[in-house]
């Protein structure tokens, strides 16, 4: 019985077939891998929440107490955001089972904001979430209708409170420093010069001989060099935040060195005018006084003459009487 020996084919045809099969398997595996990656990315896209669907909410709370209490809270808003305003009313007489509350913006009731607030451990909580952009800044108030207790939240960009009511006064040829400061740090600072209803950006690169700007975090300084009367006017500093700019303005008045002398010159002119009027009056009244004196002298002379004549007449009569007696 003859034994048959079996082995694998080793010719050229068998090698080419094996290579083709290997390439097909690799292509199939790559296709499966791509499909798997696409499927995973689709799942990730469906399960990841966007900022719009799941916003970060900032909560601000206030707690009025009793009948008719009014609370005012100032909130500095630097960026667009969702903000939850919460009012927690306590210490209500008789503790009714529920109360009615609503919201207002800038004094006007917000539509569909009224709701019934059930008592919870002697507390009445009224809250609402607002989306705040630049146009939404303002005064938001929660109002409890039954007892008129309210909380007003003032939502605004940071305000520069160190404002000058009086103008900064300097003189031609001098330099002056204008300053602005905030508690919060803005993204950047800008300076403008008011021009009627518009404002012009001050560019220190274009006018290095007229302006210098100093920036230091939450404060800025503008140095106006070589002052002229044309540089008088209002200057505006602007703190730039993501939601809106916060602005403050200061007035600069540039005077000449002769300006302080004007009141003194006016007083001297008034004194000279007064002296001139007195001299004119005396000159005009002097002839009248001389004529009157002459008339008085004539009258006195006539009176004296009459008196003398009367005296002579009396003496003559006395002499005649004596002669007759003899």
Secondary structure, DSSP 4 states (H G I P E B T S, - for coil): ----------SHHHHHHHHHHHHHHHHHHHHHHHHHHHHHHHHHHHHSPPTTTS--EEEEEE--BSTT-EEEEEEE--S-EEEEEEEEEB--TT--SEEEEEEEETTEEPTT--EEEE-BTTBEEEEEEEEE-GGG-EEEEEEETTTTEEEEEEEESPP-----SSPEEEETT--EEEEEE-SSPPSEEEEEEEETTEEEE--TTT-TTTEEEEEETTEEEEEEPS--GGG-EEEEEEEE-SS-EEEEEEEEEEE-TTGGGHHHHHHHHHHHHHHHHHHHHHHHHHHHHHHHHHHHHHHHHHHHHHHHHHHHHHHHHHHHHHHHH-
